[in-house]
Amino acid sequence: MRRLFPVTDETAAQASGGTAEREGTGGVAGTRVTHLAHGALVDREWSLDELADAYAYPVPPGPPRPWLRANMVSTLDGAAQHQGRSQPISSAADMRIFGTLRALADVIVVGAETVRQEGYRPARARAEFAEAREAAGQGPAPVIAVVTASLDLDFSLPLFTSPLVPTLVLTGSAAAPDRVAAAEKAGARVVIAGEGSGIDPARAVRALAGLGHTRLLTEGGPRLLGQLVAAEVLDELCLTLSPMLTAGDAQRIAGGPSVAVPHRFELASLLEDAGFLFGRYRRS
C-alpha cells in the first residue's frame, strides 16, 4: 500500500503543504505506505490494527443501529467480474482489505448466485482479530447470511454443514417448505425477511439487527447490491477500482432497475496500491 488519503476537512491543507495532522489513517501490515504528514511524504510500514482502525464501523450516539456497507471491485470500464468471477480483477492488497472488512463485520450478506459462482465457504476465525472481536462482543467469525428466493443451494457444502457459527438463510414467506426444511436440516437458520418469494431489504436489515448483527457487510452480487441501493438501506460502499480493462458484457457492481433519482455518496477515504484505488464512500 503506497498512499492513503483520508478525506477530512484537513485534506486540502495537507495537500497544499499544511501541517494539520491526518485522522483515521490506516494501512496494510507488511507493506510500505507513503503518506502525507506535516506536509512531507513519509514511508513506513502500517500495521493490520491501523488498517482495521481506518475501516472501523462508525459508533453513533445512542443505542446501536445497523450500518450496512458493501465491498465490491470494478475494472476501469465498469466490469464487476471477469469470466464470472471477481478474483481475476482483484489484487493481494484488495484481498487483505477484503479480509479486514470481513473481520470487522458481525454478518456478511451475500446473494445465492454469488455463493454458487464464487464457491463461498464459511468465514474463518483470524487470530489477528480474535481479541478485538471478543472485546466488541462478536463471535469468532462473522455469520454468512445468504439471500435467496428459491433456496436452490447445495446444503451439503461446508458453508452449511461446518461453519464456526451457523449460516443464515434470508428468504420470503412463500419459500418452498421442503427447501426450508432442507436448509434447517443442514444446520442453517432460516430467517423470513419478506412477503412472497423474495426479501424486503429494509426488513432484512431489521431482522439481522434483531439478531444482534448491527455491523453488516455485503459482498454482492450485483443483483443484491442493486436491491439494497434501490431500497436506500446502503450506508457505505467500499469500492476497489482495478486498473484493468476487460470489455465484454460483464455485470456492473449493481444491477436491476434504475433508481428514480441517483443516490449521492461522499468520499470518506482513498488508498492506492500498485494502481489499484480503494475508495470508501458514505451516504451523504
JOZIFEN-V295429 format. One record per helix or strand of 2 or more residues. SS is the DSSP state (A for helix, B for strand). FROM is the first residue (numbers start at 1). LEN is the number of residues. Records with the same first field share a line. If there is no record, write none. Layout:
SS = FROM-LEN + FROM-LEN
This chain:
B = 3-4 + 32-6 + 40-6 + 67-9 + 107-5 + 143-5 + 168-4 + 189-4 + 215-4 + 236-7 + 265-9 + 276-8
A = 11-5 + 48-7 + 87-3 + 92-13 + 112-7 + 127-9 + 158-4 + 177-9 + 201-10 + 222-9
